[in-house]
Amino acid sequence: MFSLGQPTINKLWNTRQAQESFMKWAGVSGSFYDYLKNNWIKNILIKPEVAVDAEAKENAAQEAKEAAQSIIDFTSGWNKA
């Protein structure tokens, strides 16, 4: 799971956020905002070719349900001692 949060403090005087310093030291040009936005678009947003079709999603849900039930069945006898 990924999330983004908006900064809560404005820049003070002539400062920059740590990520912009890291980028400058690494020789990466541009702003951290642009870097983060491009990275989010390329690597985090769901890509159409990776999206799971409905049948595969339903099969995975059924397998998860069966696995959970088998764990419940297996552990249900533990408390009967």
HTML snippet that shows the backbone in 3Dmol.js (N, CA, C, O; Angstrom):
<script src="https://3Dmol.org/build/3Dmol-min.js"></script>
<div id="view" style="width:600px;height:400px;position:relative"></div>
<script>
const pdb = `
ATOM      1  N   MET A   1       0.841  -1.154   0.000  1.00  0.00           N
ATOM      2  CA  MET A   1       0.000   0.000   0.000  1.00  0.00           C
ATOM      3  C   MET A   1       0.899   1.233   0.000  1.00  0.00           C
ATOM      4  O   MET A   1       1.905   1.283   0.707  1.00  0.00           O
ATOM      5  N   PHE A   2       0.529   2.203  -0.785  1.00  0.00           N
ATOM      6  CA  PHE A   2       1.279   3.444  -0.883  1.00  0.00           C
ATOM      7  C   PHE A   2       0.355   4.608  -0.571  1.00  0.00           C
ATOM      8  O   PHE A   2      -0.854   4.529  -0.787  1.00  0.00           O
ATOM      9  N   SER A   3       0.921   5.669  -0.071  1.00  0.00           N
ATOM     10  CA  SER A   3       0.145   6.892   0.138  1.00  0.00           C
ATOM     11  C   SER A   3       1.079   8.096   0.064  1.00  0.00           C
ATOM     12  O   SER A   3       2.293   7.981   0.227  1.00  0.00           O
ATOM     13  N   LEU A   4       0.485   9.229  -0.183  1.00  0.00           N
ATOM     14  CA  LEU A   4       1.225  10.490  -0.212  1.00  0.00           C
ATOM     15  C   LEU A   4       0.574  11.438   0.780  1.00  0.00           C
ATOM     16  O   LEU A   4      -0.642  11.421   0.972  1.00  0.00           O
ATOM     17  N   GLY A   5       1.396  12.259   1.404  1.00  0.00           N
ATOM     18  CA  GLY A   5       0.872  13.258   2.321  1.00  0.00           C
ATOM     19  C   GLY A   5       1.361  14.635   1.935  1.00  0.00           C
ATOM     20  O   GLY A   5       2.482  14.794   1.453  1.00  0.00           O
ATOM     21  N   GLN A   6       0.534  15.613   2.145  1.00  0.00           N
ATOM     22  CA  GLN A   6       0.907  16.981   1.820  1.00  0.00           C
ATOM     23  C   GLN A   6       1.781  17.536   2.941  1.00  0.00           C
ATOM     24  O   GLN A   6       1.495  17.304   4.116  1.00  0.00           O
ATOM     25  N   PRO A   7       2.832  18.259   2.599  1.00  0.00           N
ATOM     26  CA  PRO A   7       3.668  18.866   3.640  1.00  0.00           C
ATOM     27  C   PRO A   7       2.842  19.803   4.520  1.00  0.00           C
ATOM     28  O   PRO A   7       1.909  20.451   4.047  1.00  0.00           O
ATOM     29  N   THR A   8       3.189  19.865   5.790  1.00  0.00           N
ATOM     30  CA  THR A   8       2.421  20.699   6.711  1.00  0.00           C
ATOM     31  C   THR A   8       3.118  22.008   7.048  1.00  0.00           C
ATOM     32  O   THR A   8       2.517  22.893   7.658  1.00  0.00           O
ATOM     33  N   ILE A   9       4.369  22.138   6.658  1.00  0.00           N
ATOM     34  CA  ILE A   9       5.126  23.344   6.987  1.00  0.00           C
ATOM     35  C   ILE A   9       5.674  23.956   5.701  1.00  0.00           C
ATOM     36  O   ILE A   9       6.237  23.252   4.863  1.00  0.00           O
ATOM     37  N   ASN A  10       5.509  25.250   5.550  1.00  0.00           N
ATOM     38  CA  ASN A  10       6.107  25.946   4.410  1.00  0.00           C
ATOM     39  C   ASN A  10       7.612  26.030   4.589  1.00  0.00           C
ATOM     40  O   ASN A  10       8.130  25.875   5.694  1.00  0.00           O
ATOM     41  N   LYS A  11       8.305  26.277   3.486  1.00  0.00           N
ATOM     42  CA  LYS A  11       9.756  26.449   3.559  1.00  0.00           C
ATOM     43  C   LYS A  11      10.088  27.638   4.452  1.00  0.00           C
ATOM     44  O   LYS A  11       9.401  28.660   4.433  1.00  0.00           O
ATOM     45  N   LEU A  12      11.139  27.487   5.223  1.00  0.00           N
ATOM     46  CA  LEU A  12      11.607  28.573   6.082  1.00  0.00           C
ATOM     47  C   LEU A  12      12.818  29.226   5.436  1.00  0.00           C
ATOM     48  O   LEU A  12      13.790  28.548   5.104  1.00  0.00           O
ATOM     49  N   TRP A  13      12.765  30.511   5.261  1.00  0.00           N
ATOM     50  CA  TRP A  13      13.835  31.291   4.668  1.00  0.00           C
ATOM     51  C   TRP A  13      14.293  30.689   3.350  1.00  0.00           C
ATOM     52  O   TRP A  13      13.467  30.495   2.459  1.00  0.00           O
ATOM     53  N   ASN A  14      15.566  30.390   3.193  1.00  0.00           N
ATOM     54  CA  ASN A  14      16.098  29.885   1.932  1.00  0.00           C
ATOM     55  C   ASN A  14      16.503  28.418   2.100  1.00  0.00           C
ATOM     56  O   ASN A  14      17.654  28.053   1.860  1.00  0.00           O
ATOM     57  N   THR A  15      15.556  27.590   2.509  1.00  0.00           N
ATOM     58  CA  THR A  15      15.867  26.182   2.780  1.00  0.00           C
ATOM     59  C   THR A  15      15.220  25.284   1.740  1.00  0.00           C
ATOM     60  O   THR A  15      14.415  25.727   0.921  1.00  0.00           O
ATOM     61  N   ARG A  16      15.587  24.026   1.790  1.00  0.00           N
ATOM     62  CA  ARG A  16      14.962  23.023   0.928  1.00  0.00           C
ATOM     63  C   ARG A  16      14.738  21.771   1.766  1.00  0.00           C
ATOM     64  O   ARG A  16      15.390  21.569   2.790  1.00  0.00           O
ATOM     65  N   GLN A  17      13.802  20.931   1.316  1.00  0.00           N
ATOM     66  CA  GLN A  17      13.526  19.712   2.059  1.00  0.00           C
ATOM     67  C   GLN A  17      14.663  18.714   1.859  1.00  0.00           C
ATOM     68  O   GLN A  17      15.433  18.811   0.904  1.00  0.00           O
ATOM     69  N   ALA A  18      14.753  17.760   2.770  1.00  0.00           N
ATOM     70  CA  ALA A  18      15.857  16.793   2.762  1.00  0.00           C
ATOM     71  C   ALA A  18      15.949  16.053   1.432  1.00  0.00           C
ATOM     72  O   ALA A  18      17.049  15.836   0.922  1.00  0.00           O
ATOM     73  N   GLN A  19      14.810  15.665   0.865  1.00  0.00           N
ATOM     74  CA  GLN A  19      14.826  14.907  -0.382  1.00  0.00           C
ATOM     75  C   GLN A  19      15.477  15.698  -1.509  1.00  0.00           C
ATOM     76  O   GLN A  19      16.191  15.132  -2.336  1.00  0.00           O
ATOM     77  N   GLU A  20      15.235  16.997  -1.542  1.00  0.00           N
ATOM     78  CA  GLU A  20      15.875  17.819  -2.572  1.00  0.00           C
ATOM     79  C   GLU A  20      17.384  17.877  -2.354  1.00  0.00           C
ATOM     80  O   GLU A  20      18.146  17.920  -3.320  1.00  0.00           O
ATOM     81  N   SER A  21      17.818  17.880  -1.102  1.00  0.00           N
ATOM     82  CA  SER A  21      19.257  17.839  -0.815  1.00  0.00           C
ATOM     83  C   SER A  21      19.844  16.518  -1.284  1.00  0.00           C
ATOM     84  O   SER A  21      20.908  16.497  -1.903  1.00  0.00           O
ATOM     85  N   PHE A  22      19.162  15.415  -0.995  1.00  0.00           N
ATOM     86  CA  PHE A  22      19.651  14.097  -1.426  1.00  0.00           C
ATOM     87  C   PHE A  22      19.778  14.042  -2.943  1.00  0.00           C
ATOM     88  O   PHE A  22      20.760  13.520  -3.469  1.00  0.00           O
ATOM     89  N   MET A  23      18.778  14.584  -3.647  1.00  0.00           N
ATOM     90  CA  MET A  23      18.828  14.587  -5.106  1.00  0.00           C
ATOM     91  C   MET A  23      19.996  15.422  -5.611  1.00  0.00           C
ATOM     92  O   MET A  23      20.695  15.025  -6.543  1.00  0.00           O
ATOM     93  N   LYS A  24      20.205  16.581  -4.992  1.00  0.00           N
ATOM     94  CA  LYS A  24      21.309  17.453  -5.415  1.00  0.00           C
ATOM     95  C   LYS A  24      22.644  16.749  -5.208  1.00  0.00           C
ATOM     96  O   LYS A  24      23.502  16.790  -6.089  1.00  0.00           O
ATOM     97  N   TRP A  25      22.833  16.106  -4.062  1.00  0.00           N
ATOM     98  CA  TRP A  25      24.077  15.402  -3.764  1.00  0.00           C
ATOM     99  C   TRP A  25      24.277  14.207  -4.690  1.00  0.00           C
ATOM    100  O   TRP A  25      25.413  13.844  -4.993  1.00  0.00           O
ATOM    101  N   ALA A  26      23.179  13.591  -5.143  1.00  0.00           N
ATOM    102  CA  ALA A  26      23.266  12.443  -6.043  1.00  0.00           C
ATOM    103  C   ALA A  26      23.407  12.868  -7.502  1.00  0.00           C
ATOM    104  O   ALA A  26      23.599  12.029  -8.382  1.00  0.00           O
ATOM    105  N   GLY A  27      23.311  14.165  -7.754  1.00  0.00           N
ATOM    106  CA  GLY A  27      23.451  14.659  -9.114  1.00  0.00           C
ATOM    107  C   GLY A  27      22.190  14.538  -9.945  1.00  0.00           C
ATOM    108  O   GLY A  27      22.249  14.580 -11.174  1.00  0.00           O
ATOM    109  N   VAL A  28      21.049  14.389  -9.289  1.00  0.00           N
ATOM    110  CA  VAL A  28      19.769  14.292  -9.990  1.00  0.00           C
ATOM    111  C   VAL A  28      19.196  15.698 -10.113  1.00  0.00           C
ATOM    112  O   VAL A  28      19.050  16.407  -9.117  1.00  0.00           O
ATOM    113  N   SER A  29      18.874  16.095 -11.337  1.00  0.00           N
ATOM    114  CA  SER A  29      18.357  17.446 -11.540  1.00  0.00           C
ATOM    115  C   SER A  29      16.838  17.461 -11.412  1.00  0.00           C
ATOM    116  O   SER A  29      16.188  16.417 -11.477  1.00  0.00           O
ATOM    117  N   GLY A  30      16.289  18.638 -11.232  1.00  0.00           N
ATOM    118  CA  GLY A  30      14.848  18.794 -11.121  1.00  0.00           C
ATOM    119  C   GLY A  30      14.394  18.880  -9.677  1.00  0.00           C
ATOM    120  O   GLY A  30      15.190  18.796  -8.742  1.00  0.00           O
ATOM    121  N   SER A  31      13.087  19.052  -9.526  1.00  0.00           N
ATOM    122  CA  SER A  31      12.526  19.167  -8.182  1.00  0.00           C
ATOM    123  C   SER A  31      12.111  17.793  -7.666  1.00  0.00           C
ATOM    124  O   SER A  31      11.871  16.869  -8.442  1.00  0.00           O
ATOM    125  N   PHE A  32      12.033  17.678  -6.358  1.00  0.00           N
ATOM    126  CA  PHE A  32      11.593  16.422  -5.758  1.00  0.00           C
ATOM    127  C   PHE A  32      10.144  16.141  -6.130  1.00  0.00           C
ATOM    128  O   PHE A  32       9.763  14.986  -6.315  1.00  0.00           O
ATOM    129  N   TYR A  33       9.339  17.185  -6.239  1.00  0.00           N
ATOM    130  CA  TYR A  33       7.945  17.024  -6.646  1.00  0.00           C
ATOM    131  C   TYR A  33       7.855  16.324  -8.000  1.00  0.00           C
ATOM    132  O   TYR A  33       7.101  15.364  -8.158  1.00  0.00           O
ATOM    133  N   ASP A  34       8.620  16.805  -8.969  1.00  0.00           N
ATOM    134  CA  ASP A  34       8.598  16.195 -10.302  1.00  0.00           C
ATOM    135  C   ASP A  34       9.129  14.768 -10.268  1.00  0.00           C
ATOM    136  O   ASP A  34       8.580  13.882 -10.922  1.00  0.00           O
ATOM    137  N   TYR A  35      10.193  14.547  -9.509  1.00  0.00           N
ATOM    138  CA  TYR A  35      10.759  13.201  -9.378  1.00  0.00           C
ATOM    139  C   TYR A  35       9.726  12.248  -8.787  1.00  0.00           C
ATOM    140  O   TYR A  35       9.530  11.146  -9.300  1.00  0.00           O
ATOM    141  N   LEU A  36       9.068  12.666  -7.712  1.00  0.00           N
ATOM    142  CA  LEU A  36       8.073  11.831  -7.051  1.00  0.00           C
ATOM    143  C   LEU A  36       6.887  11.563  -7.971  1.00  0.00           C
ATOM    144  O   LEU A  36       6.402  10.435  -8.054  1.00  0.00           O
ATOM    145  N   LYS A  37       6.427  12.595  -8.656  1.00  0.00           N
ATOM    146  CA  LYS A  37       5.293  12.452  -9.569  1.00  0.00           C
ATOM    147  C   LYS A  37       5.617  11.463 -10.690  1.00  0.00           C
ATOM    148  O   LYS A  37       4.812  10.582 -10.992  1.00  0.00           O
ATOM    149  N   ASN A  38       6.787  11.605 -11.304  1.00  0.00           N
ATOM    150  CA  ASN A  38       7.174  10.700 -12.390  1.00  0.00           C
ATOM    151  C   ASN A  38       7.351   9.271 -11.893  1.00  0.00           C
ATOM    152  O   ASN A  38       6.942   8.324 -12.565  1.00  0.00           O
ATOM    153  N   ASN A  39       7.957   9.110 -10.722  1.00  0.00           N
ATOM    154  CA  ASN A  39       8.140   7.777 -10.152  1.00  0.00           C
ATOM    155  C   ASN A  39       6.792   7.134  -9.845  1.00  0.00           C
ATOM    156  O   ASN A  39       6.601   5.943 -10.089  1.00  0.00           O
ATOM    157  N   TRP A  40       5.869   7.908  -9.317  1.00  0.00           N
ATOM    158  CA  TRP A  40       4.535   7.408  -8.981  1.00  0.00           C
ATOM    159  C   TRP A  40       3.824   6.931 -10.250  1.00  0.00           C
ATOM    160  O   TRP A  40       3.215   5.862 -10.266  1.00  0.00           O
ATOM    161  N   ILE A  41       3.908   7.728 -11.302  1.00  0.00           N
ATOM    162  CA  ILE A  41       3.242   7.374 -12.557  1.00  0.00           C
ATOM    163  C   ILE A  41       3.859   6.117 -13.169  1.00  0.00           C
ATOM    164  O   ILE A  41       3.132   5.242 -13.640  1.00  0.00           O
ATOM    165  N   LYS A  42       5.187   6.016 -13.169  1.00  0.00           N
ATOM    166  CA  LYS A  42       5.868   4.891 -13.817  1.00  0.00           C
ATOM    167  C   LYS A  42       5.794   3.596 -13.025  1.00  0.00           C
ATOM    168  O   LYS A  42       5.653   2.525 -13.614  1.00  0.00           O
ATOM    169  N   ASN A  43       5.887   3.670 -11.708  1.00  0.00           N
ATOM    170  CA  ASN A  43       6.090   2.457 -10.921  1.00  0.00           C
ATOM    171  C   ASN A  43       4.972   2.075  -9.968  1.00  0.00           C
ATOM    172  O   ASN A  43       4.930   0.930  -9.518  1.00  0.00           O
ATOM    173  N   ILE A  44       4.069   2.981  -9.646  1.00  0.00           N
ATOM    174  CA  ILE A  44       3.106   2.675  -8.600  1.00  0.00           C
ATOM    175  C   ILE A  44       1.681   2.572  -9.119  1.00  0.00           C
ATOM    176  O   ILE A  44       0.947   1.672  -8.712  1.00  0.00           O
ATOM    177  N   LEU A  45       1.276   3.461  -9.995  1.00  0.00           N
ATOM    178  CA  LEU A  45      -0.080   3.383 -10.528  1.00  0.00           C
ATOM    179  C   LEU A  45      -0.277   2.065 -11.267  1.00  0.00           C
ATOM    180  O   LEU A  45       0.663   1.529 -11.854  1.00  0.00           O
ATOM    181  N   ILE A  46      -1.487   1.551 -11.236  1.00  0.00           N
ATOM    182  CA  ILE A  46      -1.770   0.280 -11.904  1.00  0.00           C
ATOM    183  C   ILE A  46      -1.614   0.453 -13.408  1.00  0.00           C
ATOM    184  O   ILE A  46      -2.163   1.376 -14.011  1.00  0.00           O
ATOM    185  N   LYS A  47      -0.857  -0.454 -13.986  1.00  0.00           N
ATOM    186  CA  LYS A  47      -0.645  -0.437 -15.423  1.00  0.00           C
ATOM    187  C   LYS A  47      -1.656  -1.387 -16.066  1.00  0.00           C
ATOM    188  O   LYS A  47      -1.930  -2.452 -15.513  1.00  0.00           O
ATOM    189  N   PRO A  48      -2.214  -1.023 -17.224  1.00  0.00           N
ATOM    190  CA  PRO A  48      -3.230  -1.869 -17.855  1.00  0.00           C
ATOM    191  C   PRO A  48      -2.747  -3.291 -18.120  1.00  0.00           C
ATOM    192  O   PRO A  48      -3.527  -4.234 -17.984  1.00  0.00           O
ATOM    193  N   GLU A  49      -1.482  -3.469 -18.495  1.00  0.00           N
ATOM    194  CA  GLU A  49      -1.003  -4.805 -18.825  1.00  0.00           C
ATOM    195  C   GLU A  49      -0.817  -5.678 -17.589  1.00  0.00           C
ATOM    196  O   GLU A  49      -0.633  -6.889 -17.712  1.00  0.00           O
ATOM    197  N   VAL A  50      -0.862  -5.079 -16.399  1.00  0.00           N
ATOM    198  CA  VAL A  50      -0.681  -5.834 -15.168  1.00  0.00           C
ATOM    199  C   VAL A  50      -2.020  -6.099 -14.487  1.00  0.00           C
ATOM    200  O   VAL A  50      -2.101  -6.937 -13.589  1.00  0.00           O
ATOM    201  N   ALA A  51      -3.050  -5.407 -14.897  1.00  0.00           N
ATOM    202  CA  ALA A  51      -4.352  -5.558 -14.253  1.00  0.00           C
ATOM    203  C   ALA A  51      -4.840  -6.997 -14.362  1.00  0.00           C
ATOM    204  O   ALA A  51      -4.651  -7.654 -15.385  1.00  0.00           O
ATOM    205  N   VAL A  52      -5.463  -7.468 -13.306  1.00  0.00           N
ATOM    206  CA  VAL A  52      -5.938  -8.846 -13.247  1.00  0.00           C
ATOM    207  C   VAL A  52      -7.355  -8.907 -13.796  1.00  0.00           C
ATOM    208  O   VAL A  52      -8.183  -8.050 -13.487  1.00  0.00           O
ATOM    209  N   ASP A  53      -7.632  -9.920 -14.611  1.00  0.00           N
ATOM    210  CA  ASP A  53      -8.989 -10.047 -15.123  1.00  0.00           C
ATOM    211  C   ASP A  53      -9.919 -10.566 -14.023  1.00  0.00           C
ATOM    212  O   ASP A  53      -9.460 -11.071 -12.998  1.00  0.00           O
ATOM    213  N   ALA A  54     -11.213 -10.439 -14.245  1.00  0.00           N
ATOM    214  CA  ALA A  54     -12.208 -10.756 -13.217  1.00  0.00           C
ATOM    215  C   ALA A  54     -12.160 -12.218 -12.802  1.00  0.00           C
ATOM    216  O   ALA A  54     -12.302 -12.522 -11.618  1.00  0.00           O
ATOM    217  N   GLU A  55     -11.962 -13.132 -13.751  1.00  0.00           N
ATOM    218  CA  GLU A  55     -11.941 -14.562 -13.421  1.00  0.00           C
ATOM    219  C   GLU A  55     -10.746 -14.901 -12.531  1.00  0.00           C
ATOM    220  O   GLU A  55     -10.889 -15.638 -11.555  1.00  0.00           O
ATOM    221  N   ALA A  56      -9.588 -14.376 -12.858  1.00  0.00           N
ATOM    222  CA  ALA A  56      -8.402 -14.633 -12.039  1.00  0.00           C
ATOM    223  C   ALA A  56      -8.579 -14.052 -10.643  1.00  0.00           C
ATOM    224  O   ALA A  56      -8.154 -14.653  -9.656  1.00  0.00           O
ATOM    225  N   LYS A  57      -9.202 -12.890 -10.563  1.00  0.00           N
ATOM    226  CA  LYS A  57      -9.450 -12.264  -9.261  1.00  0.00           C
ATOM    227  C   LYS A  57     -10.399 -13.126  -8.429  1.00  0.00           C
ATOM    228  O   LYS A  57     -10.176 -13.321  -7.235  1.00  0.00           O
ATOM    229  N   GLU A  58     -11.445 -13.636  -9.051  1.00  0.00           N
ATOM    230  CA  GLU A  58     -12.405 -14.481  -8.328  1.00  0.00           C
ATOM    231  C   GLU A  58     -11.759 -15.792  -7.894  1.00  0.00           C
ATOM    232  O   GLU A  58     -12.015 -16.273  -6.790  1.00  0.00           O
ATOM    233  N   ASN A  59     -10.923 -16.373  -8.753  1.00  0.00           N
ATOM    234  CA  ASN A  59     -10.220 -17.608  -8.383  1.00  0.00           C
ATOM    235  C   ASN A  59      -9.301 -17.376  -7.186  1.00  0.00           C
ATOM    236  O   ASN A  59      -9.239 -18.209  -6.282  1.00  0.00           O
ATOM    237  N   ALA A  60      -8.600 -16.266  -7.176  1.00  0.00           N
ATOM    238  CA  ALA A  60      -7.706 -15.950  -6.063  1.00  0.00           C
ATOM    239  C   ALA A  60      -8.497 -15.745  -4.776  1.00  0.00           C
ATOM    240  O   ALA A  60      -8.062 -16.167  -3.705  1.00  0.00           O
ATOM    241  N   ALA A  61      -9.650 -15.101  -4.878  1.00  0.00           N
ATOM    242  CA  ALA A  61     -10.490 -14.891  -3.695  1.00  0.00           C
ATOM    243  C   ALA A  61     -10.998 -16.216  -3.154  1.00  0.00           C
ATOM    244  O   ALA A  61     -11.021 -16.420  -1.940  1.00  0.00           O
ATOM    245  N   GLN A  62     -11.405 -17.119  -4.037  1.00  0.00           N
ATOM    246  CA  GLN A  62     -11.895 -18.433  -3.604  1.00  0.00           C
ATOM    247  C   GLN A  62     -10.771 -19.239  -2.952  1.00  0.00           C
ATOM    248  O   GLN A  62     -10.990 -19.890  -1.930  1.00  0.00           O
ATOM    249  N   GLU A  63      -9.583 -19.201  -3.527  1.00  0.00           N
ATOM    250  CA  GLU A  63      -8.443 -19.912  -2.934  1.00  0.00           C
ATOM    251  C   GLU A  63      -8.107 -19.356  -1.556  1.00  0.00           C
ATOM    252  O   GLU A  63      -7.788 -20.118  -0.643  1.00  0.00           O
ATOM    253  N   ALA A  64      -8.174 -18.050  -1.397  1.00  0.00           N
ATOM    254  CA  ALA A  64      -7.899 -17.434  -0.097  1.00  0.00           C
ATOM    255  C   ALA A  64      -8.950 -17.843   0.924  1.00  0.00           C
ATOM    256  O   ALA A  64      -8.631 -18.101   2.084  1.00  0.00           O
ATOM    257  N   LYS A  65     -10.207 -17.902   0.489  1.00  0.00           N
ATOM    258  CA  LYS A  65     -11.287 -18.310   1.385  1.00  0.00           C
ATOM    259  C   LYS A  65     -11.102 -19.759   1.825  1.00  0.00           C
ATOM    260  O   LYS A  65     -11.282 -20.079   3.000  1.00  0.00           O
ATOM    261  N   GLU A  66     -10.745 -20.632   0.891  1.00  0.00           N
ATOM    262  CA  GLU A  66     -10.520 -22.042   1.222  1.00  0.00           C
ATOM    263  C   GLU A  66      -9.317 -22.209   2.151  1.00  0.00           C
ATOM    264  O   GLU A  66      -9.355 -23.028   3.069  1.00  0.00           O
ATOM    265  N   ALA A  67      -8.265 -21.452   1.923  1.00  0.00           N
ATOM    266  CA  ALA A  67      -7.087 -21.530   2.785  1.00  0.00           C
ATOM    267  C   ALA A  67      -7.419 -21.060   4.194  1.00  0.00           C
ATOM    268  O   ALA A  67      -6.980 -21.667   5.171  1.00  0.00           O
ATOM    269  N   ALA A  68      -8.189 -19.990   4.303  1.00  0.00           N
ATOM    270  CA  ALA A  68      -8.585 -19.489   5.621  1.00  0.00           C
ATOM    271  C   ALA A  68      -9.441 -20.513   6.346  1.00  0.00           C
ATOM    272  O   ALA A  68      -9.270 -20.724   7.546  1.00  0.00           O
ATOM    273  N   GLN A  69     -10.361 -21.153   5.631  1.00  0.00           N
ATOM    274  CA  GLN A  69     -11.219 -22.163   6.261  1.00  0.00           C
ATOM    275  C   GLN A  69     -10.401 -23.362   6.722  1.00  0.00           C
ATOM    276  O   GLN A  69     -10.673 -23.916   7.787  1.00  0.00           O
ATOM    277  N   SER A  70      -9.408 -23.773   5.945  1.00  0.00           N
ATOM    278  CA  SER A  70      -8.589 -24.916   6.358  1.00  0.00           C
ATOM    279  C   SER A  70      -7.776 -24.581   7.605  1.00  0.00           C
ATOM    280  O   SER A  70      -7.550 -25.454   8.444  1.00  0.00           O
ATOM    281  N   ILE A  71      -7.339 -23.341   7.739  1.00  0.00           N
ATOM    282  CA  ILE A  71      -6.616 -22.933   8.956  1.00  0.00           C
ATOM    283  C   ILE A  71      -7.559 -22.937  10.149  1.00  0.00           C
ATOM    284  O   ILE A  71      -7.186 -23.376  11.237  1.00  0.00           O
ATOM    285  N   ILE A  72      -8.781 -22.450   9.950  1.00  0.00           N
ATOM    286  CA  ILE A  72      -9.771 -22.460  11.036  1.00  0.00           C
ATOM    287  C   ILE A  72     -10.073 -23.890  11.456  1.00  0.00           C
ATOM    288  O   ILE A  72     -10.126 -24.191  12.648  1.00  0.00           O
ATOM    289  N   ASP A  73     -10.272 -24.775  10.479  1.00  0.00           N
ATOM    290  CA  ASP A  73     -10.550 -26.179  10.790  1.00  0.00           C
ATOM    291  C   ASP A  73      -9.381 -26.816  11.534  1.00  0.00           C
ATOM    292  O   ASP A  73      -9.586 -27.579  12.477  1.00  0.00           O
ATOM    293  N   PHE A  74      -8.176 -26.510  11.121  1.00  0.00           N
ATOM    294  CA  PHE A  74      -6.979 -27.099  11.725  1.00  0.00           C
ATOM    295  C   PHE A  74      -6.796 -26.636  13.168  1.00  0.00           C
ATOM    296  O   PHE A  74      -6.449 -27.427  14.044  1.00  0.00           O
ATOM    297  N   THR A  75      -7.031 -25.350  13.403  1.00  0.00           N
ATOM    298  CA  THR A  75      -6.780 -24.796  14.739  1.00  0.00           C
ATOM    299  C   THR A  75      -7.980 -24.883  15.671  1.00  0.00           C
ATOM    300  O   THR A  75      -7.840 -24.616  16.864  1.00  0.00           O
ATOM    301  N   SER A  76      -9.145 -25.246  15.170  1.00  0.00           N
ATOM    302  CA  SER A  76     -10.338 -25.264  16.022  1.00  0.00           C
ATOM    303  C   SER A  76     -10.247 -26.297  17.137  1.00  0.00           C
ATOM    304  O   SER A  76     -10.860 -26.114  18.188  1.00  0.00           O
ATOM    305  N   GLY A  77      -9.507 -27.364  16.936  1.00  0.00           N
ATOM    306  CA  GLY A  77      -9.377 -28.389  17.961  1.00  0.00           C
ATOM    307  C   GLY A  77      -8.412 -28.023  19.070  1.00  0.00           C
ATOM    308  O   GLY A  77      -8.383 -28.699  20.099  1.00  0.00           O
ATOM    309  N   TRP A  78      -7.632 -26.990  18.897  1.00  0.00           N
ATOM    310  CA  TRP A  78      -6.628 -26.619  19.893  1.00  0.00           C
ATOM    311  C   TRP A  78      -7.253 -26.162  21.204  1.00  0.00           C
ATOM    312  O   TRP A  78      -6.686 -26.408  22.268  1.00  0.00           O
ATOM    313  N   ASN A  79      -8.395 -25.510  21.155  1.00  0.00           N
ATOM    314  CA  ASN A  79      -9.021 -24.964  22.360  1.00  0.00           C
ATOM    315  C   ASN A  79      -9.925 -25.972  23.065  1.00  0.00           C
ATOM    316  O   ASN A  79     -10.485 -25.659  24.115  1.00  0.00           O
ATOM    317  N   LYS A  80     -10.077 -27.151  22.523  1.00  0.00           N
ATOM    318  CA  LYS A  80     -10.972 -28.155  23.098  1.00  0.00           C
ATOM    319  C   LYS A  80     -10.275 -29.039  24.120  1.00  0.00           C
ATOM    320  O   LYS A  80     -10.887 -29.987  24.612  1.00  0.00           O
ATOM    321  N   ALA A  81      -9.049 -28.775  24.450  1.00  0.00           N
ATOM    322  CA  ALA A  81      -8.288 -29.631  25.372  1.00  0.00           C
ATOM    323  C   ALA A  81      -8.700 -29.472  26.804  1.00  0.00           C
ATOM    324  O   ALA A  81      -8.144 -30.130  27.683  1.00  0.00           O
TER     325      ALA A  81
END
`;
const viewer = $3Dmol.createViewer("view");
viewer.addModel(pdb, "pdb");
viewer.setStyle({}, {cartoon: {color: "spectrum"}});
viewer.zoomTo();
viewer.render();
</script>
